[in-house]
Amino acid sequence: MRSLVGGLGPEVARRGVHVSGSALPLAYVVDVLTWGQVQAILVAALAAVVVLEVIRLGIGLDWWIYEYLTREYEQDNLAGYALAVISATAVVLIAPPPIAVPALLMLTLGDPISGLLASGQIQSVGDGRYLELILKAPRALAVTFVVCTTIGLAFVAPVAALFGGLAATVADGVKPVIATYVIDDNLTIPLASAAGITLGLAVV
């Protein structure tokens, strides 16, 4: 396993982990799992993640996969996978499946696909002491919008898909840094896209 993951390169491996997260919502779509089972699995995953992150950050967890897959800013903060599980769990517990499923897929599929097709230049705005905004290039944001809106169209009305795609794009393209703590898009994309879809459905 280590040699397999290690041969991919950190960025490709991280995107592979993203894509693997699609298995859970897609298992519901094809009737392999009920929505209650999806919720239960994510709640259990959240409990496990909390334990692992407490050990990693509080005591130290010297697993090679953490060193390989986490970014530098995640070394002393909650890792991206933990933020994704927190956000996904909140979304599946609060939102109904027609909203929650595309919201999760916008993270697990939309984010890595857009990242591979258009990595984009990253710029920062702010002094970095109290508040900084990390911004992706317009080309990368355009790809994110197209991919995420397309995902939304498979589940909801076009207006709701547009709202969800736009919200996911903003969450992906603007990454706040508050007092050196990065608000990662793994946390914000599912929440923002679910809110966007909900708003779009209200407008329709």
Backbone bond lengths (Angstrom), bond angles and torsions (degrees), N, CA, C in turn:
res aa  C-N    CA-C-N  psi(-1)  N-CA   C-N-CA  omega(-1)  CA-C   N-CA-C  phi
1 M - - - 1.468 - - 1.518 110.45 -
2 R 1.336 115.49 -45.29 1.460 119.20 -178.90 1.518 111.14 -61.78
3 S 1.342 117.26 -43.21 1.466 119.70 -179.17 1.520 111.12 -68.16
4 L 1.339 116.40 -33.28 1.467 119.95 179.75 1.519 110.82 -66.71
5 V 1.341 116.73 -50.62 1.459 120.85 -179.76 1.515 110.81 -68.15
6 G 1.325 116.58 -40.82 1.457 120.76 -177.36 1.509 113.33 -63.63
7 G 1.331 117.69 -25.12 1.456 120.32 -179.24 1.509 113.86 -80.87
8 L 1.312 118.19 -7.51 1.458 121.16 -176.23 1.519 113.83 -85.57
9 G 1.320 117.58 -28.26 1.454 120.63 -170.97 1.512 108.71 94.40
10 P 1.341 117.64 141.33 1.463 120.70 -173.41 1.523 114.90 -55.97
11 E 1.353 117.70 -44.70 1.466 119.61 -175.91 1.524 111.73 -65.51
12 V 1.347 116.09 -45.51 1.463 119.64 179.40 1.524 110.20 -64.53
13 A 1.331 116.75 -40.92 1.462 120.68 179.48 1.524 111.04 -63.28
14 R 1.344 116.88 -41.48 1.464 119.89 178.39 1.521 111.16 -62.74
15 R 1.326 116.26 -40.57 1.465 119.12 179.60 1.529 110.49 -69.32
16 G 1.323 116.36 -31.91 1.460 119.94 175.23 1.520 112.20 -63.92
17 V 1.324 116.41 -39.34 1.465 120.86 175.85 1.526 109.89 -63.25
18 H 1.342 116.35 -41.55 1.471 121.21 176.36 1.527 110.17 -55.14
19 V 1.322 115.78 -53.45 1.464 120.93 -175.24 1.525 110.94 -62.23
20 S 1.326 117.26 -36.88 1.466 120.33 -179.39 1.525 111.76 -61.74
21 G 1.327 116.40 -24.92 1.459 119.80 177.30 1.518 113.63 -67.56
22 S 1.333 117.16 -12.42 1.466 120.84 178.58 1.520 111.83 -70.91
23 A 1.324 117.02 -18.97 1.466 120.55 -175.25 1.526 111.99 -58.02
24 L 1.323 116.63 -39.06 1.468 119.52 -175.61 1.529 112.77 -68.49
25 P 1.337 120.00 -54.81 1.472 117.91 178.09 1.527 113.04 -64.07
26 L 1.328 117.25 -34.44 1.466 119.50 179.46 1.528 111.36 -69.79
27 A 1.338 116.96 -30.48 1.468 119.98 175.71 1.525 110.62 -63.13
28 Y 1.320 116.23 -32.98 1.468 119.62 174.77 1.526 110.52 -71.24
29 V 1.327 116.94 -41.90 1.467 121.24 -177.73 1.525 111.02 -59.36
30 V 1.339 117.42 -38.83 1.471 120.84 -177.38 1.530 111.80 -95.15
31 D 1.326 116.87 14.69 1.470 123.05 174.45 1.527 114.36 65.86
32 V 1.310 117.12 27.78 1.464 120.13 172.92 1.527 109.86 -81.77
33 L 1.339 116.27 -36.04 1.461 122.45 178.29 1.524 110.02 -122.59
34 T 1.326 116.00 148.81 1.460 120.10 170.91 1.528 108.38 -82.54
35 W 1.331 116.32 166.08 1.459 119.21 178.99 1.530 110.89 -65.72
36 G 1.322 116.62 -35.91 1.456 119.98 176.19 1.517 112.20 -61.18
37 Q 1.326 116.65 -38.18 1.465 120.31 177.74 1.525 111.32 -68.40
38 V 1.321 116.91 -39.48 1.469 120.32 176.08 1.523 109.95 -59.76
39 Q 1.319 116.39 -45.54 1.462 120.31 178.95 1.526 111.38 -61.59
40 A 1.332 116.43 -44.15 1.466 120.46 -178.51 1.524 111.53 -64.41
41 I 1.322 116.85 -40.48 1.464 120.73 179.58 1.519 110.50 -63.54
42 L 1.321 116.72 -43.27 1.463 119.34 -179.37 1.528 112.03 -69.19
43 V 1.318 117.78 -36.63 1.467 119.81 176.32 1.528 110.00 -63.64
44 A 1.338 116.99 -42.37 1.462 120.54 177.35 1.525 110.93 -64.49
45 A 1.333 116.02 -40.77 1.466 119.97 177.96 1.518 110.83 -63.48
46 L 1.323 116.74 -39.17 1.460 120.57 178.64 1.525 111.05 -62.54
47 A 1.329 116.89 -42.66 1.465 120.23 178.40 1.526 110.62 -61.46
48 A 1.337 116.71 -43.09 1.462 120.43 179.23 1.523 111.39 -65.17
49 V 1.327 116.01 -41.26 1.465 120.91 -179.96 1.524 111.09 -63.12
50 V 1.322 116.83 -41.97 1.469 120.20 179.04 1.525 110.33 -59.83
51 V 1.323 116.92 -44.43 1.469 120.68 178.99 1.523 110.72 -62.47
52 L 1.331 117.13 -47.12 1.466 120.94 -178.81 1.520 112.12 -62.53
53 E 1.329 116.66 -42.56 1.463 119.62 -178.20 1.527 111.83 -71.06
54 V 1.327 117.63 -34.75 1.467 120.18 175.45 1.524 109.82 -63.20
55 I 1.324 116.19 -42.95 1.468 119.90 178.27 1.518 110.58 -66.22
56 R 1.343 116.44 -45.71 1.471 120.17 -176.66 1.523 111.76 -62.91
57 L 1.328 116.54 -45.69 1.463 120.33 -175.27 1.527 112.82 -84.52
58 G 1.334 116.64 -30.38 1.453 119.58 -175.86 1.512 114.88 -92.40
59 I 1.334 115.85 -39.74 1.461 120.75 -176.04 1.521 111.41 -109.43
60 G 1.330 115.01 -40.73 1.461 120.50 -176.64 1.510 110.09 113.85
61 L 1.312 116.45 125.70 1.458 122.14 -179.30 1.518 107.24 -130.28
62 D 1.314 115.57 101.80 1.461 120.92 -171.48 1.525 110.95 -90.01
63 W 1.320 115.77 64.79 1.456 120.57 176.14 1.527 108.73 -100.00
64 W 1.325 115.74 134.70 1.466 120.26 -176.22 1.524 111.81 -59.58
65 I 1.328 116.88 -33.29 1.464 119.17 -175.73 1.529 111.40 -66.32
66 Y 1.334 117.19 -30.97 1.461 119.99 175.62 1.521 110.62 -67.06
67 E 1.321 115.76 -43.85 1.462 119.81 179.88 1.526 110.93 -63.15
68 Y 1.322 115.35 -34.86 1.465 120.02 -174.11 1.526 112.61 -81.27
69 L 1.333 117.15 -40.16 1.461 120.55 -170.80 1.525 114.64 -96.96
70 T 1.327 118.30 -18.86 1.466 119.01 -179.47 1.519 110.72 -88.03
71 R 1.327 114.95 144.64 1.460 120.48 176.38 1.526 109.76 -79.61
72 E 1.325 115.22 167.28 1.463 120.01 -175.33 1.525 111.88 -58.33
73 Y 1.352 116.66 -42.98 1.461 118.68 -177.03 1.530 112.65 -71.22
74 E 1.341 117.20 -11.40 1.460 120.56 178.66 1.522 112.76 -88.52
75 Q 1.326 117.37 -9.07 1.457 119.88 -175.48 1.525 111.94 -59.79
76 D 1.330 117.31 -37.65 1.467 121.48 -177.78 1.524 112.78 -113.34
77 N 1.338 116.77 10.46 1.462 122.02 178.41 1.521 109.04 -129.73
78 L 1.315 116.57 172.68 1.458 119.58 175.37 1.524 109.96 -56.39
79 A 1.320 116.57 133.66 1.463 121.34 -178.71 1.526 110.33 -72.65
80 G 1.331 115.13 158.70 1.453 120.52 -177.77 1.513 113.48 -58.39
81 Y 1.337 117.01 -38.45 1.467 119.40 -178.79 1.531 110.50 -63.99
82 A 1.336 116.17 -35.72 1.463 120.28 179.21 1.523 110.80 -67.30
83 L 1.322 116.43 -42.50 1.461 120.43 178.22 1.525 110.99 -63.60
84 A 1.340 116.45 -37.83 1.464 120.32 178.31 1.525 111.07 -63.90
85 V 1.327 116.83 -42.80 1.466 120.51 179.90 1.526 110.61 -66.90
86 I 1.331 117.20 -41.02 1.469 120.92 177.32 1.528 110.31 -58.95
87 S 1.320 116.08 -49.18 1.461 121.09 -177.98 1.524 111.53 -65.89
88 A 1.334 116.32 -45.14 1.465 120.57 -178.86 1.524 111.09 -62.70
89 T 1.323 116.55 -41.33 1.464 119.96 179.33 1.523 110.80 -63.07
90 A 1.323 116.66 -43.96 1.463 120.22 178.36 1.524 111.03 -60.19
91 V 1.325 116.63 -43.10 1.463 120.69 -177.14 1.524 111.30 -65.87
92 V 1.344 117.93 -45.42 1.472 119.18 -177.02 1.524 112.07 -70.82
93 L 1.326 117.38 -24.24 1.461 119.80 178.34 1.526 112.26 -82.19
94 I 1.326 116.24 -26.30 1.468 120.46 -175.59 1.526 112.45 -98.31
95 A 1.331 116.55 -42.76 1.468 120.91 -172.21 1.526 111.34 -98.79
96 P 1.332 117.76 149.75 1.464 121.20 174.71 1.527 110.45 -72.34
97 P 1.341 117.22 161.89 1.472 120.86 -176.17 1.528 115.72 -52.44
98 P 1.354 120.44 -42.32 1.474 118.19 -178.67 1.523 113.84 -60.91
99 I 1.325 117.17 -22.26 1.464 121.34 176.65 1.522 110.81 -95.53
100 A 1.328 116.26 -44.60 1.463 120.52 -174.22 1.525 112.86 -67.97
101 V 1.329 117.36 -40.61 1.471 119.63 -176.81 1.528 111.94 -61.24
102 P 1.342 120.00 -53.71 1.467 117.99 177.71 1.524 112.80 -63.56
103 A 1.339 117.85 -31.89 1.464 119.95 178.37 1.527 110.79 -62.23
104 L 1.328 116.78 -41.60 1.467 120.19 177.98 1.527 111.01 -68.88
105 L 1.318 116.69 -41.13 1.466 119.79 -178.53 1.526 112.16 -68.76
106 M 1.316 117.38 -27.46 1.469 119.37 175.71 1.526 110.82 -64.42
107 L 1.336 116.34 -28.47 1.464 119.74 173.92 1.521 111.05 -82.08
108 T 1.329 117.32 -51.45 1.466 120.38 -170.82 1.524 113.44 -74.35
109 L 1.339 117.33 -27.86 1.466 120.85 178.31 1.522 112.22 -111.30
110 G 1.316 116.64 -47.87 1.466 120.01 -175.67 1.509 113.35 -61.89
111 D 1.323 116.90 -46.47 1.462 120.57 -177.67 1.530 112.38 -63.16
112 P 1.345 120.32 -51.18 1.471 118.72 -179.56 1.521 114.07 -68.91
113 I 1.339 117.88 -36.20 1.466 119.63 179.81 1.521 110.29 -64.56
114 S 1.321 116.57 -46.84 1.463 119.40 179.59 1.521 110.67 -64.98
115 G 1.326 116.70 -34.38 1.458 119.92 178.56 1.514 112.74 -65.82
116 L 1.331 116.84 -37.55 1.461 120.42 179.39 1.525 111.73 -74.62
117 L 1.339 116.90 -37.91 1.464 120.28 -176.86 1.521 112.78 -77.74
118 A 1.332 116.07 -30.15 1.468 119.19 -177.76 1.523 108.90 -152.72
119 S 1.321 115.55 85.77 1.461 119.19 -178.37 1.525 110.93 -63.04
120 G 1.328 116.99 -40.58 1.466 120.66 172.85 1.511 114.42 73.26
121 Q 1.316 114.75 150.06 1.453 120.36 175.85 1.518 109.47 -75.79
122 I 1.328 115.92 138.54 1.453 121.09 -179.70 1.520 109.50 -105.39
123 Q 1.327 116.09 130.20 1.458 122.18 178.18 1.520 108.93 -118.74
124 S 1.312 116.34 160.39 1.457 119.72 177.35 1.520 109.75 -128.41
125 V 1.328 115.04 145.47 1.458 122.42 178.59 1.523 107.80 -127.43
126 G 1.317 117.27 128.51 1.456 120.88 179.46 1.515 111.46 123.04
127 D 1.337 115.18 168.92 1.461 119.27 -175.47 1.518 113.22 -86.26
128 G 1.338 118.27 -11.78 1.450 121.17 177.32 1.518 114.75 83.61
129 R 1.333 117.93 -10.08 1.469 119.61 -179.32 1.527 111.74 -85.65
130 Y 1.329 116.06 -46.06 1.458 120.46 -177.65 1.526 111.95 -114.31
131 L 1.309 116.81 -44.59 1.457 120.37 -179.66 1.519 110.06 -146.80
132 E 1.314 115.28 130.37 1.459 122.05 176.39 1.520 107.56 -139.10
133 L 1.323 116.86 144.93 1.450 121.83 176.76 1.519 109.13 -115.61
134 I 1.324 116.53 123.85 1.461 121.71 175.95 1.525 107.34 -96.63
135 L 1.331 116.38 120.09 1.462 121.84 -172.28 1.519 111.30 -114.26
136 K 1.332 115.99 136.57 1.460 121.04 174.01 1.523 109.91 -86.64
137 A 1.324 115.60 159.26 1.460 121.25 -179.89 1.532 110.75 -69.99
138 P 1.339 117.83 152.79 1.467 121.61 -179.07 1.531 113.57 -55.29
139 R 1.331 117.56 -37.69 1.473 119.64 -179.08 1.526 110.83 -62.00
140 A 1.321 116.38 -42.68 1.459 120.30 178.56 1.524 110.99 -64.48
141 L 1.324 116.01 -38.75 1.458 120.19 179.81 1.524 111.44 -67.37
142 A 1.324 116.69 -36.25 1.465 120.42 178.33 1.527 110.66 -62.91
143 V 1.332 116.12 -42.02 1.465 120.07 178.46 1.524 110.24 -64.88
144 T 1.327 116.43 -43.36 1.466 120.43 177.88 1.522 111.12 -57.46
145 F 1.334 116.53 -44.98 1.463 120.78 -178.45 1.524 111.39 -62.89
146 V 1.322 116.82 -45.37 1.467 120.54 -178.45 1.527 110.75 -64.25
147 V 1.326 116.56 -46.91 1.464 120.48 -177.70 1.525 110.71 -64.48
148 C 1.326 117.13 -47.77 1.465 120.52 -176.51 1.524 112.04 -68.93
149 T 1.326 117.36 -37.92 1.463 119.84 177.29 1.521 110.59 -65.73
150 T 1.324 117.02 -38.77 1.468 121.11 177.13 1.523 110.84 -62.15
151 I 1.319 116.72 -42.06 1.467 120.38 175.88 1.527 109.88 -59.84
152 G 1.316 116.43 -45.39 1.457 120.28 -179.61 1.516 113.28 -60.94
153 L 1.334 116.59 -36.79 1.466 120.83 -178.18 1.524 112.61 -62.57
154 A 1.319 117.11 -22.97 1.465 120.62 179.44 1.528 112.15 -74.34
155 F 1.344 116.75 -12.06 1.462 119.40 -173.09 1.522 114.70 -127.30
156 V 1.322 117.64 -29.14 1.469 120.15 -173.85 1.527 110.55 -134.66
157 A 1.322 115.64 172.59 1.465 121.82 178.90 1.528 110.73 -61.91
158 P 1.343 116.83 153.64 1.470 120.19 -176.20 1.522 114.81 -53.10
159 V 1.332 117.82 -41.96 1.469 119.41 -179.28 1.524 110.44 -62.87
160 A 1.323 116.98 -43.68 1.463 120.75 179.03 1.523 110.90 -65.32
161 A 1.336 116.56 -38.20 1.466 120.11 177.66 1.522 110.98 -63.65
162 L 1.337 116.40 -40.47 1.467 120.56 177.79 1.527 111.34 -63.57
163 F 1.316 116.24 -43.93 1.464 120.09 178.72 1.531 110.57 -63.00
164 G 1.327 116.05 -43.69 1.461 119.76 179.21 1.512 112.32 -65.28
165 G 1.345 116.30 -42.36 1.459 120.13 178.23 1.510 112.41 -63.96
166 L 1.331 116.48 -39.56 1.462 120.43 178.22 1.529 111.03 -65.61
167 A 1.331 116.62 -43.77 1.465 120.25 179.62 1.527 110.98 -63.44
168 A 1.331 116.74 -42.00 1.464 120.29 178.27 1.522 110.98 -63.93
169 T 1.326 116.48 -37.39 1.466 121.00 179.72 1.522 111.41 -64.88
170 V 1.323 116.34 -43.71 1.469 119.71 177.92 1.526 110.24 -63.29
171 A 1.336 116.66 -43.52 1.467 120.34 179.91 1.522 111.39 -64.00
172 D 1.324 116.65 -37.50 1.463 121.04 179.30 1.522 111.70 -74.06
173 G 1.320 116.44 -34.58 1.462 120.10 -171.83 1.501 115.78 -89.68
174 V 1.334 117.47 -19.77 1.466 121.27 -178.93 1.525 108.24 -122.33
175 K 1.318 115.93 109.18 1.466 121.08 -177.68 1.528 108.79 -111.56
176 P 1.341 118.37 105.10 1.470 119.79 -179.20 1.531 111.71 -72.41
177 V 1.319 114.97 145.91 1.463 121.90 171.94 1.522 106.29 -122.10
178 I 1.319 116.85 111.29 1.462 122.16 -176.95 1.522 108.89 -109.23
179 A 1.335 115.85 113.21 1.476 121.59 -179.77 1.523 110.57 51.49
180 T 1.313 116.34 47.61 1.475 126.62 178.09 1.534 113.24 75.00
181 Y 1.337 119.38 -2.91 1.461 120.28 178.45 1.525 109.52 -94.38
182 V 1.334 116.41 121.93 1.463 122.17 -177.14 1.529 110.08 -83.80
183 I 1.331 116.30 123.91 1.466 121.39 173.96 1.526 106.73 -85.64
184 D 1.310 116.26 93.84 1.460 122.58 -170.00 1.527 111.56 -70.46
185 D 1.339 116.18 149.53 1.467 119.81 -179.59 1.525 112.54 -69.96
186 N 1.336 118.11 -15.39 1.461 119.71 172.92 1.529 111.05 -61.51
187 L 1.305 116.23 -29.32 1.461 121.16 177.08 1.522 111.61 -83.36
188 T 1.320 116.78 -41.24 1.466 119.76 -169.06 1.528 114.75 -87.04
189 I 1.334 119.05 -30.19 1.471 119.77 -175.12 1.532 112.62 -62.05
190 P 1.342 120.42 -52.04 1.472 117.94 -179.79 1.523 113.27 -61.64
191 L 1.325 116.85 -41.76 1.465 120.26 -179.21 1.523 111.30 -65.63
192 A 1.337 116.34 -45.73 1.461 120.33 -178.44 1.524 111.55 -66.97
193 S 1.325 117.27 -43.59 1.463 119.68 -178.05 1.525 111.07 -67.77
194 A 1.337 117.76 -37.56 1.469 120.10 176.31 1.523 110.49 -63.38
195 A 1.329 116.60 -41.50 1.465 120.20 177.50 1.522 110.90 -64.90
196 G 1.335 116.81 -40.86 1.457 120.59 179.09 1.515 112.51 -63.83
197 I 1.336 116.48 -43.81 1.465 120.23 178.71 1.526 110.39 -63.45
198 T 1.332 116.06 -42.60 1.466 120.46 178.84 1.528 110.99 -59.37
199 L 1.320 115.99 -44.11 1.462 120.40 178.36 1.520 110.83 -64.40
200 G 1.334 116.39 -42.33 1.455 120.22 179.39 1.519 112.61 -62.60
201 L 1.332 116.66 -38.95 1.465 120.23 177.95 1.524 111.18 -67.22
202 A 1.322 116.45 -32.10 1.465 120.19 178.05 1.520 111.38 -69.81
203 V 1.331 115.92 -29.71 1.463 121.10 -178.84 1.520 110.97 -76.83
204 V 1.335 116.01 -35.10 1.475 120.73 -175.64 1.532 110.95 -61.83
